[in-house]
Amino acid sequence: QRILRLAEMCRRLETEEEKVLPFYPSSLAEWEQQDARRVLEETPSEPLAQAMQDYAGLERFWQRFNKAKLEEKALERVRAALANRNQHLRELLQQYLEGAALSQKVPRDPHPL
């Protein structure tokens, strides 16, 4: 019940691409997809497999969940790279400012004394 309510709430936050193309392209070959369809159509004999059929409707949820997790990890990597670049630029700026301050302290023309 809770997952279904959350799915309804998340539906409003979907991007246009997700609304138009809700299914993700499969990375399986055609013969692998046929084998998977055949296995899904068979009635399972093991208790665990029977219980898993009850949760087959959550497949789309898990696809989206995994996609969100992958995007989160990618954004974390981008953020870390930007933080490193920012730190490097701050160091370069500090060196530049130290050089500018030093050049102002050094007299340009020696005193005639």
Secondary structure, 3 states (H helix, E strand, C coil): CHHHHHHHHHHCCCCHHHHHCCCCCCCCCHHHHHHHHHHHHCCCCCHHHHHHHHCHHHHHHHHHHHHHHHHHHHHHHHHHHHHHHHHHHHHHHHHHHHHHHHHHHCCCCCCCC
